[in-house]
Amino acid sequence: MSVDVGRVHVRLLPQEFEKIAVVDRGAVVDFELEIGPLTLKLRRVRVAGALTGVERRGSMVEALLSDGVGSARVRAWNQAADALLGLKQGEFVEVLGNLRVYRGELYVAASVVRRIGSEGFNAYVKLLERDRRVLSALHARKEESGPQPVPTR
């Protein structure tokens, strides 16, 4: 079952970035992540992890976040870039932004960057787990009730 969650910032861990499928549909690029029986259609995401690298590239700042298993690339401009430059390697941060792909490389175009600390990261993981339980329960409920009529406008 496919669920379009493109209008919300879906919580992800850096390790999940390697599982995101980039589906090129010509002028539009879709991002899909399989979680159990669900396929989430993503656009907006939030990702948290330890900052493992920051590099200025002209007006852009590129950073890597890690959860100890995988990493996520973040690119930022303007205020979000300044926020990344103000952080130290090893600090736990949360980034809100949109998924993008450039030359085959997936990254988060950051709109918000904030320091969360290790306790904040642990809380983030608990919220992510809660989100996944809710999605699974909704999926199970929908499977039990059978096909639903398509709403008309």
Residue frames relative to the residue before (quaternion, step in Angstrom):
aa qw qx qy qz dx dy dz
M 1.0000 0.0000 0.0000 0.0000 0.00 0.00 0.00
S 0.2587 -0.7701 0.5699 0.1237 3.55 -0.94 0.93
V 0.0910 -0.7855 0.6120 0.0165 3.56 -0.94 0.97
D 0.2608 -0.7632 0.5731 0.1453 3.57 -0.72 1.09
V 0.0190 0.8010 -0.5946 0.0672 3.54 -0.47 1.26
G 0.2435 0.8394 -0.4552 0.1699 3.54 1.23 0.56
R 0.6831 0.4916 -0.2959 0.4517 3.61 1.18 -0.38
V 0.6994 0.3989 -0.2711 0.5275 3.60 1.25 -0.05
H 0.4745 -0.6320 0.5226 0.3199 3.56 -1.24 0.42
V 0.1869 -0.8067 0.5563 0.0695 3.58 -0.18 1.31
R 0.4134 -0.7019 0.5242 0.2482 3.56 -0.90 0.95
L 0.0152 0.7797 -0.6244 0.0456 3.54 -0.97 0.98
L 0.3404 -0.6727 0.6053 0.2554 3.50 -1.35 0.31
P 0.6338 -0.5448 0.3711 0.4047 3.62 -1.07 0.55
Q 0.6227 0.5641 -0.3486 0.4153 3.62 1.00 -0.72
E 0.6444 0.5413 -0.3238 0.4322 3.61 1.16 -0.49
F 0.5101 0.6733 -0.4174 0.3350 3.60 1.19 -0.32
E 0.6530 0.5105 -0.3311 0.4509 3.61 1.01 -0.66
K 0.6590 0.5023 -0.3012 0.4719 3.60 1.25 -0.30
I 0.5321 0.6288 -0.4133 0.3882 3.61 1.24 -0.18
A 0.2635 -0.7549 0.5851 0.1356 3.53 -0.83 1.06
V 0.2372 -0.7391 0.6166 0.1314 3.55 -0.94 0.96
V 0.0912 -0.8129 0.5752 -0.0041 3.55 -0.44 1.27
D 0.2007 -0.8006 0.5597 0.0741 3.55 -0.37 1.30
R 0.0375 -0.8062 0.5898 -0.0281 3.55 -0.60 1.18
G 0.7211 -0.3894 0.2338 0.5232 3.56 0.96 0.85
A 0.8411 -0.0267 0.0588 0.5371 3.56 -0.52 -1.19
V 0.7316 0.3569 -0.2037 0.5440 3.59 1.24 -0.39
V 0.1562 -0.7565 0.6279 0.0957 3.55 -1.09 0.79
D 0.1616 -0.7757 0.6047 0.0801 3.56 -0.86 1.02
F 0.2182 -0.7462 0.6164 0.1253 3.53 -1.23 0.62
E 0.0168 -0.8171 0.5746 -0.0428 3.56 -0.69 1.11
L 0.0863 -0.7764 0.6240 0.0193 3.53 -1.08 0.86
E 0.2549 -0.7592 0.5818 0.1420 3.56 -0.78 1.05
I 0.0064 0.7551 -0.6538 0.0480 3.52 -0.91 1.07
G 0.7923 -0.1416 0.0523 0.5911 3.58 -0.16 1.26
P 0.8182 -0.2136 0.1580 0.5099 3.59 -0.85 -0.93
L 0.6243 0.5557 -0.3289 0.4396 3.59 1.28 -0.13
T 0.1403 -0.7230 0.6649 0.1248 3.51 -1.23 0.58
L 0.1887 -0.7917 0.5752 0.0824 3.56 -0.56 1.19
K 0.2402 -0.7280 0.6247 0.1484 3.55 -0.94 0.95
L 0.1360 -0.8445 0.5181 -0.0014 3.52 -0.34 1.34
R 0.0006 -0.7431 0.6668 0.0571 3.50 -1.33 0.34
R 0.7746 0.2161 -0.1024 0.5855 3.57 0.75 -1.11
V 0.0031 0.8077 -0.5886 0.0335 3.56 -0.92 0.89
R 0.1544 -0.6999 0.6751 0.1749 3.46 -1.43 0.18
V 0.0327 -0.7943 0.6060 -0.0282 3.54 -0.90 0.93
A 0.1001 -0.7947 0.5978 0.0324 3.54 -1.01 0.82
G 0.2583 0.7481 -0.5851 0.1769 3.53 -1.15 0.66
A 0.6243 -0.5093 0.4250 0.4125 3.51 -1.36 -0.12
L 0.4487 -0.6769 0.5187 0.2673 3.54 -0.99 0.88
T 0.0970 -0.8318 0.5461 0.0235 3.57 -0.57 1.15
G 0.8080 -0.0337 0.0048 0.5882 3.58 1.23 -0.14
V 0.0339 -0.7669 0.6409 0.0071 3.54 -1.17 0.73
E 0.0454 0.7970 -0.5989 0.0643 3.56 -0.93 0.94
R 0.3209 -0.7217 0.5813 0.1958 3.57 -0.92 0.94
R 0.0163 -0.7701 0.6375 -0.0170 3.54 -1.02 0.94
G 0.7805 -0.1942 0.0845 0.5883 3.55 0.19 1.28
S 0.8023 -0.2104 0.1738 0.5308 3.58 -0.72 -1.05
M 0.6377 0.5093 -0.3199 0.4812 3.58 1.31 -0.14
V 0.1741 -0.7351 0.6413 0.1343 3.54 -1.24 0.58
E 0.1445 -0.7827 0.6020 0.0640 3.56 -0.89 0.98
A 0.0271 -0.8019 0.5961 -0.0290 3.55 -0.94 0.95
L 0.2504 -0.7248 0.6155 0.1819 3.53 -1.32 0.38
L 0.1531 -0.7511 0.6369 0.0828 3.54 -1.06 0.90
S 0.0908 -0.7985 0.5943 0.0319 3.56 -1.03 0.79
D 0.2275 -0.7446 0.6075 0.1574 3.53 -1.23 0.60
G 0.6461 -0.5150 0.3096 0.4706 3.58 1.28 0.28
V 0.7279 0.3600 -0.2185 0.5412 3.59 1.25 -0.32
G 0.8036 -0.0103 0.0532 0.5927 3.56 0.95 -0.91
S 0.3150 -0.7479 0.5491 0.1999 3.54 -1.30 0.03
A 0.2122 -0.7457 0.6204 0.1182 3.52 -1.31 0.49
R 0.3411 -0.7304 0.5612 0.1877 3.55 -0.97 0.93
V 0.0900 -0.7782 0.6215 0.0121 3.55 -0.98 0.96
R 0.0658 -0.7692 0.6342 0.0419 3.55 -1.02 0.85
A 0.0294 -0.8218 0.5673 -0.0440 3.54 -0.91 0.93
W 0.1499 -0.7472 0.6429 0.0764 3.50 -1.30 0.60
N 0.8324 0.2640 -0.1687 0.4571 3.55 -1.34 0.22
Q 0.8512 -0.0761 0.0620 0.5157 3.63 -0.90 -0.93
A 0.6357 0.5190 -0.3417 0.4579 3.61 0.99 -0.73
A 0.6265 0.5239 -0.3355 0.4695 3.60 1.06 -0.71
D 0.6420 0.5182 -0.3184 0.4668 3.58 0.97 -0.85
A 0.6362 0.5291 -0.3261 0.4572 3.58 1.02 -0.82
L 0.6570 0.5026 -0.3157 0.4649 3.60 0.93 -0.84
L 0.6639 0.5096 -0.3075 0.4528 3.58 0.95 -0.85
G 0.6636 0.5105 -0.2993 0.4577 3.60 1.19 -0.48
L 0.6225 0.5433 -0.3363 0.4519 3.59 1.29 -0.02
K 0.3768 -0.7133 0.5478 0.2218 3.54 -1.25 0.52
Q 0.6104 -0.5447 0.4305 0.3813 3.53 -1.21 0.58
G 0.7606 0.3402 -0.2800 0.4768 3.56 -0.96 0.95
E 0.5604 0.5948 -0.3992 0.4156 3.60 1.23 -0.32
F 0.4065 -0.6917 0.5409 0.2526 3.57 -1.14 0.69
V 0.0023 -0.8044 0.5915 -0.0550 3.53 -0.84 1.06
E 0.2362 -0.7138 0.6365 0.1720 3.50 -1.36 0.38
V 0.1194 -0.7864 0.6054 0.0274 3.53 -0.99 0.96
L 0.1316 -0.7427 0.6509 0.0857 3.55 -1.02 0.88
G 0.2856 0.7629 -0.5437 0.2022 3.54 -0.95 0.87
N 0.5475 -0.5927 0.4812 0.3427 3.51 -1.34 -0.28
L 0.4759 -0.6436 0.5164 0.3043 3.54 -1.11 0.72
R 0.0122 0.7685 -0.6388 0.0363 3.52 -1.09 0.83
V 0.1522 -0.7488 0.6319 0.1300 3.53 -1.31 0.30
Y 0.0119 0.7797 -0.6247 0.0419 3.54 -0.96 0.95
R 0.8343 -0.0752 -0.0151 0.5460 3.54 -0.67 1.21
G 0.7367 -0.4513 0.2154 0.4552 3.52 0.93 0.99
E 0.6285 0.5344 -0.3320 0.4573 3.59 1.27 0.02
L 0.3135 -0.7597 0.5497 0.1498 3.56 -0.73 1.15
Y 0.1229 0.7813 -0.6056 0.0874 3.57 -1.00 0.84
V 0.4186 -0.6449 0.5684 0.2930 3.52 -1.38 0.19
A 0.2581 -0.7208 0.6239 0.1566 3.57 -0.83 1.04
A 0.2892 -0.8254 0.4661 0.1337 3.55 -0.13 1.35
S 0.1400 -0.7571 0.6307 0.0977 3.52 -1.11 0.80
V 0.7760 0.1080 -0.0573 0.6188 3.60 1.20 -0.60
V 0.0269 -0.7630 0.6458 -0.0055 3.55 -1.01 0.91
R 0.1198 0.8020 -0.5800 0.0782 3.57 -0.84 0.94
R 0.4820 -0.6432 0.5246 0.2808 3.53 -1.17 0.77
I 0.0841 -0.8287 0.5520 0.0377 3.62 -0.83 0.92
G 0.3956 -0.7285 0.4791 0.2887 3.61 1.18 -0.28
S 0.6750 -0.5100 0.3419 0.4091 3.59 -1.25 0.27
E 0.6290 0.5192 -0.3387 0.4690 3.61 1.07 -0.69
G 0.6361 0.5232 -0.3140 0.4723 3.56 1.05 -0.76
F 0.6324 0.5184 -0.3315 0.4706 3.57 1.05 -0.74
N 0.6431 0.5128 -0.3247 0.4671 3.61 0.96 -0.81
A 0.6441 0.5029 -0.3144 0.4831 3.60 1.02 -0.79
Y 0.6102 0.5550 -0.3343 0.4559 3.59 1.06 -0.79
V 0.6597 0.5037 -0.3067 0.4659 3.60 0.91 -0.93
K 0.6462 0.5115 -0.3233 0.4650 3.61 0.97 -0.78
L 0.6495 0.4998 -0.3118 0.4808 3.60 1.01 -0.79
L 0.6197 0.5338 -0.3352 0.4677 3.59 1.03 -0.76
E 0.6574 0.5019 -0.3048 0.4723 3.59 0.92 -0.90
R 0.6310 0.5203 -0.3250 0.4750 3.59 1.02 -0.77
D 0.6354 0.5328 -0.3247 0.4549 3.58 0.92 -0.89
R 0.6794 0.4929 -0.2935 0.4575 3.58 0.91 -0.90
R 0.6240 0.5246 -0.3420 0.4674 3.60 1.06 -0.70
V 0.6447 0.5162 -0.3167 0.4666 3.58 0.98 -0.85
L 0.6595 0.5001 -0.3115 0.4668 3.60 0.88 -0.88
S 0.6545 0.5090 -0.3107 0.4647 3.59 0.96 -0.84
A 0.6534 0.5051 -0.3144 0.4681 3.58 0.98 -0.84
L 0.6467 0.5055 -0.3216 0.4720 3.59 0.96 -0.79
H 0.6368 0.5220 -0.3213 0.4677 3.56 1.02 -0.80
A 0.6574 0.5077 -0.3084 0.4636 3.59 0.93 -0.92
R 0.6491 0.5165 -0.3146 0.4614 3.58 0.96 -0.87
K 0.6613 0.5014 -0.3047 0.4673 3.57 0.97 -0.85
E 0.6349 0.5270 -0.3226 0.4638 3.61 1.03 -0.79
E 0.6613 0.5164 -0.3031 0.4519 3.59 1.00 -0.84
S 0.7182 0.4596 -0.2530 0.4570 3.57 0.99 -0.85
G 0.4725 -0.6928 0.4339 0.3293 3.59 1.23 -0.18
P 0.7478 -0.3876 0.2672 0.4682 3.56 -1.28 -0.07
Q 0.2863 -0.7547 0.5727 0.1429 3.53 -1.04 0.87
P 0.5327 -0.6057 0.4613 0.3695 3.61 -1.07 0.58
V 0.4547 -0.6681 0.5172 0.2818 3.54 -1.09 0.72
P 0.4070 -0.7193 0.4984 0.2617 3.60 -0.70 1.04
T 0.2673 -0.7442 0.5890 0.1669 3.55 -1.10 0.73
R 0.4345 -0.7060 0.4961 0.2582 3.56 -1.11 0.60
